[in-house]
């Protein structure tokens, strides 16, 4: 089976390519320079060159706050792009795994959102991601799967976890939001779930899957766990409210997603967020150290 991963320059895209390559799969990863999903000609060229059997769409407009004033651009990437990919998959007999987000929900729930819970986005970003979901389901009702994820962190790129690691070395205390609840999720775990799910798409697996870690936490809980894991005093992290950090796009108060569909498809659901974080942190710290060392070397180069 030939895999094609879009958005392969991002955190999840890179992890997905790495996971598939580790499993010995035939995988091509394309970043935006290799495949602009908003341009029909670019999509056509990519399919002609790589002839994929299964596409994993990790390409997205993810600037949540910017989308409030740039919804047209966000909709082009998050809505029209997935539609073009789905249409190309339909024309070539390929299947599609499309990555989406918890922002399609309003964040007002008090129990985990099931996969079939009616979406009700409160932000431009959420509306555009929901448009992409709907496009995939219309064009590929039997050969497309939606994988929603949230609160991602990873070895590649910026994330809340990496920021906490950096601030721990520079701040005596840190105020972190304690009234927004979700599921801290390692992007490598999502990549593994996508790799498991891919062969089942259109062969018993359709619809929506939630790829977030088990359990739940606030940002404050997560920050304390990061501090604790690197032998720093977690009491240096102090709780505050989301009102202390106003943003153009409101953050969901509750972003916990249910995982029933994994078991229904005969697959293992994601593991607990603390177990994943414990494995990920040494890798993230090493990547951060290597980046700092490289920057210092470049500064010293005549």
C-alpha positions as CSV (number, residue, x, y, z in Angstrom):
1,X,0.0,0.0,0.0
2,X,1.3,3.4,-1.0
3,X,0.8,6.2,1.6
4,X,0.9,10.0,0.9
5,X,1.1,12.3,3.9
6,X,0.3,16.0,3.4
7,X,1.5,18.7,5.7
8,X,4.6,16.6,6.3
9,X,6.6,19.6,7.5
10,X,4.4,19.9,10.7
11,X,4.5,18.2,14.0
12,X,2.0,15.5,13.3
13,X,2.9,15.1,9.7
14,X,6.5,14.5,10.5
15,X,5.6,11.9,13.2
16,X,3.2,10.2,10.8
17,X,5.8,9.8,8.1
18,X,8.4,8.6,10.7
19,X,5.9,6.0,12.1
20,X,5.0,4.6,8.7
21,X,8.6,4.4,7.6
22,X,9.5,2.7,10.9
23,X,6.8,0.1,10.0
24,X,8.3,-0.5,6.6
25,X,5.5,1.2,4.7
26,X,5.9,2.8,1.3
27,X,5.3,6.5,2.3
28,X,5.8,9.8,0.7
29,X,5.6,12.9,2.9
30,X,5.0,16.3,1.2
31,X,5.1,19.7,2.9
32,X,3.4,22.8,1.4
33,X,6.1,23.3,-1.2
34,X,5.6,19.8,-2.5
35,X,1.8,19.8,-2.3
36,X,-0.4,22.8,-1.8
37,X,-3.8,21.2,-1.1
38,X,-5.6,24.5,-2.0
39,X,-4.4,24.3,-5.7
40,X,-6.1,21.7,-7.9
41,X,-3.1,21.5,-10.2
42,X,-0.8,20.8,-7.2
43,X,-3.1,18.0,-6.0
44,X,-3.2,16.5,-9.5
45,X,0.5,16.5,-9.9
46,X,1.0,14.9,-6.5
47,X,-1.4,12.1,-7.2
48,X,0.1,11.5,-10.6
49,X,3.6,11.3,-9.2
50,X,2.9,9.2,-6.1
51,X,-0.3,7.2,-7.0
52,X,-1.3,6.8,-3.4
53,X,-3.6,4.1,-2.1
54,X,-4.2,6.0,1.1
55,X,-3.8,9.7,1.9
56,X,-3.3,11.2,5.4
57,X,-4.2,14.9,5.4
58,X,-2.2,16.7,8.1
59,X,-2.1,20.0,6.2
60,X,-4.1,22.7,8.0
61,X,-4.4,26.4,8.8
62,X,-3.9,26.2,12.6
63,X,-3.5,29.8,13.6
64,X,-6.7,29.8,15.8
65,X,-6.6,33.5,16.7
66,X,-5.6,34.7,13.2
67,X,-8.6,32.8,11.7
68,X,-11.0,35.2,13.4
69,X,-9.9,38.0,11.0
70,X,-8.7,35.7,8.1
71,X,-11.6,33.2,7.9
72,X,-11.5,33.1,4.1
73,X,-8.0,31.9,4.0
74,X,-8.6,29.5,6.8
75,X,-11.6,28.1,5.0
76,X,-9.6,27.7,1.8
77,X,-7.0,25.5,3.6
78,X,-9.3,23.7,6.1
79,X,-12.4,23.4,4.0
80,X,-11.6,23.6,0.2
81,X,-8.3,21.7,0.6
82,X,-9.8,18.6,2.1
83,X,-12.5,18.7,-0.6
84,X,-9.9,18.7,-3.3
85,X,-8.0,15.9,-1.7
86,X,-11.2,13.8,-1.2
87,X,-12.2,14.4,-4.9
88,X,-8.8,13.2,-6.0
89,X,-9.0,10.2,-3.8
90,X,-12.4,9.4,-5.3
91,X,-11.1,9.7,-8.8
92,X,-8.1,7.5,-8.1
93,X,-9.8,4.9,-5.9
94,X,-7.7,6.0,-2.9
95,X,-8.8,6.3,0.7
96,X,-8.4,9.3,3.0
97,X,-7.7,9.9,6.7
98,X,-8.4,13.6,7.4
99,X,-7.2,15.1,10.7
100,X,-9.6,17.5,12.4
101,X,-9.9,19.1,15.9
102,X,-11.9,19.4,19.1
103,X,-12.7,23.0,18.1
104,X,-15.7,21.6,16.1
105,X,-17.4,21.4,19.5
106,X,-18.6,24.4,21.7
107,X,-16.7,23.3,24.8
108,X,-19.8,23.5,27.0
109,X,-20.1,19.8,27.8
110,X,-19.3,18.2,31.1
111,X,-18.9,14.6,29.9
112,X,-16.6,13.5,27.0
113,X,-17.8,14.3,23.6
114,X,-18.8,11.2,21.7
115,X,-17.9,10.8,18.0
116,X,-21.5,11.4,17.0
117,X,-22.1,14.4,19.2
118,X,-23.5,17.3,17.1
119,X,-20.8,19.8,16.2
120,X,-21.3,23.4,17.3
121,X,-18.1,25.4,16.7
122,X,-17.7,28.8,18.4
123,X,-14.6,30.1,16.4
124,X,-13.7,30.7,12.8
125,X,-11.1,28.0,13.1
126,X,-13.7,25.5,14.3
127,X,-16.1,26.4,11.5
128,X,-13.5,26.0,8.8
129,X,-12.4,22.6,10.2
130,X,-16.0,21.4,10.4
131,X,-16.3,22.4,6.7
132,X,-13.4,20.2,5.9
133,X,-15.0,17.3,7.8
134,X,-18.3,17.7,6.0
135,X,-16.6,17.8,2.6
136,X,-14.7,14.6,3.2
137,X,-17.8,12.8,4.4
138,X,-19.9,13.9,1.4
139,X,-17.2,13.1,-1.2
140,X,-15.9,9.9,0.4
141,X,-18.8,8.5,2.5
142,X,-17.3,5.0,2.4
143,X,-13.6,5.6,1.9
144,X,-12.9,8.5,4.2
145,X,-12.2,8.8,8.0
146,X,-12.1,11.8,10.2
147,X,-9.6,11.7,13.0
148,X,-10.0,14.5,15.6
149,X,-7.2,15.4,17.9
150,X,-6.4,18.1,20.4
151,X,-3.8,19.6,22.8
152,X,-1.0,18.2,20.7
153,X,2.7,18.4,21.7
154,X,5.7,16.7,20.2
155,X,9.3,16.6,19.4
156,X,9.0,18.8,16.3
157,X,7.9,22.4,16.5
158,X,6.4,24.5,19.2
159,X,4.0,23.3,21.8
160,X,2.7,24.1,25.3
161,X,5.0,21.3,26.8
162,X,8.1,22.7,25.2
163,X,7.2,26.2,26.3
164,X,6.8,24.9,29.9
165,X,10.2,23.2,29.7
166,X,11.8,26.4,28.6
167,X,10.0,28.7,31.1
168,X,10.9,26.3,34.0
169,X,14.6,27.3,33.5
170,X,13.8,31.1,33.3
171,X,10.9,31.8,35.7
172,X,10.7,31.4,39.5
173,X,6.9,31.0,39.2
174,X,4.4,30.6,36.4
175,X,0.7,31.4,36.2
176,X,-1.2,28.7,34.1
177,X,-4.8,28.4,33.2
178,X,-6.8,26.0,35.4
179,X,-10.3,26.4,34.0
180,X,-9.9,24.8,30.6
181,X,-9.9,21.0,30.5
182,X,-8.7,18.6,27.8
183,X,-6.4,15.7,27.0
184,X,-2.7,16.4,26.5
185,X,-1.8,14.3,23.5
186,X,1.6,13.3,22.1
187,X,1.7,13.6,18.3
188,X,3.7,10.4,18.0
189,X,0.8,8.5,19.6
190,X,-1.7,10.0,17.1
191,X,0.7,9.0,14.3
192,X,0.7,5.4,15.6
193,X,-3.2,5.3,15.8
194,X,-3.4,6.7,12.2
195,X,-1.0,4.0,11.0
196,X,-3.1,1.3,12.7
197,X,-6.4,2.8,11.3
198,X,-5.2,3.4,7.7
199,X,-5.6,-0.2,6.4
200,X,-9.1,-0.4,7.9
201,X,-10.4,2.7,6.2
202,X,-13.3,1.7,3.9
203,X,-13.0,-1.8,5.1
204,X,-15.0,-1.6,8.3
205,X,-13.8,1.8,9.5
206,X,-15.6,4.9,8.4
207,X,-16.9,8.1,10.1
208,X,-15.2,9.7,13.0
209,X,-12.4,8.6,15.4
210,X,-11.1,10.6,18.4
211,X,-7.3,10.4,18.7
212,X,-6.6,12.1,22.0
213,X,-4.9,10.6,25.1
214,X,-7.0,8.9,27.8
215,X,-7.7,10.8,31.0
216,X,-8.0,14.5,31.3
217,X,-6.3,17.5,32.7
218,X,-6.2,21.3,32.8
219,X,-3.3,23.3,31.4
220,X,-2.3,23.9,35.0
221,X,-2.3,20.1,35.7
222,X,-0.1,19.6,32.6
223,X,2.4,22.3,33.6
224,X,2.7,20.8,37.1
225,X,3.3,17.3,35.6
226,X,6.0,18.7,33.3
227,X,7.7,20.4,36.2
228,X,7.4,17.2,38.4
229,X,8.8,15.1,35.6
230,X,12.0,17.2,35.3
231,X,12.5,17.2,39.1
232,X,11.3,20.9,39.4
233,X,9.0,22.0,42.2
234,X,5.4,21.8,40.8
235,X,4.3,24.4,43.3
236,X,6.1,27.0,41.3
237,X,3.1,26.6,38.9
238,X,0.2,28.7,40.1
239,X,-3.4,28.4,38.9
240,X,-5.2,31.2,37.1
241,X,-8.2,31.6,34.8
242,X,-8.5,31.9,31.1
243,X,-9.7,35.5,31.6
244,X,-6.1,36.4,32.6
245,X,-5.0,35.6,29.0
246,X,-7.7,37.0,26.7
247,X,-7.5,35.8,23.1
248,X,-9.4,36.8,19.9
249,X,-10.8,33.2,19.6
250,X,-12.4,31.8,22.8
251,X,-10.8,28.6,24.0
252,X,-13.1,25.7,24.8
253,X,-13.7,25.2,28.5
254,X,-14.1,21.5,28.0
255,X,-12.3,19.5,25.2
256,X,-12.4,16.0,26.5
257,X,-13.2,13.5,23.7
258,X,-14.6,9.9,24.0
259,X,-12.8,7.0,22.3
260,X,-15.6,4.4,21.7
261,X,-15.0,4.0,17.9
262,X,-11.5,2.5,18.4
263,X,-12.8,-0.5,20.3
264,X,-15.7,-0.9,17.8
265,X,-13.1,-1.1,15.0
266,X,-11.1,-3.7,16.9
267,X,-8.2,-1.2,17.6
268,X,-6.6,-0.1,20.9
269,X,-7.6,3.4,22.0
270,X,-4.9,5.9,22.9
271,X,-3.1,5.5,26.2
272,X,-3.2,7.7,29.3
273,X,-1.7,11.2,28.9
274,X,0.7,10.9,31.8
275,X,2.2,7.7,30.5
276,X,2.8,9.3,27.1
277,X,4.2,12.5,28.6
278,X,6.7,10.5,30.6
279,X,8.0,8.8,27.5
280,X,7.9,12.0,25.3
281,X,9.6,14.5,27.7
282,X,13.2,13.1,27.4
283,X,12.9,13.3,23.6
284,X,11.5,16.8,23.6
285,X,14.2,18.0,26.1
286,X,16.9,16.5,23.9
287,X,15.4,18.1,20.8
288,X,15.3,21.5,22.6
289,X,18.9,21.2,23.7
290,X,20.1,20.2,20.2
291,X,18.2,23.3,18.8
292,X,19.8,25.6,21.3
293,X,23.3,24.1,20.7
294,X,22.9,24.6,17.0
295,X,21.8,28.2,17.3
296,X,24.8,28.9,19.6
297,X,27.2,27.2,17.1
298,X,25.7,29.4,14.3
299,X,26.2,32.5,16.3
300,X,29.9,31.6,16.9
301,X,30.5,30.9,13.3
302,X,32.6,33.7,11.7
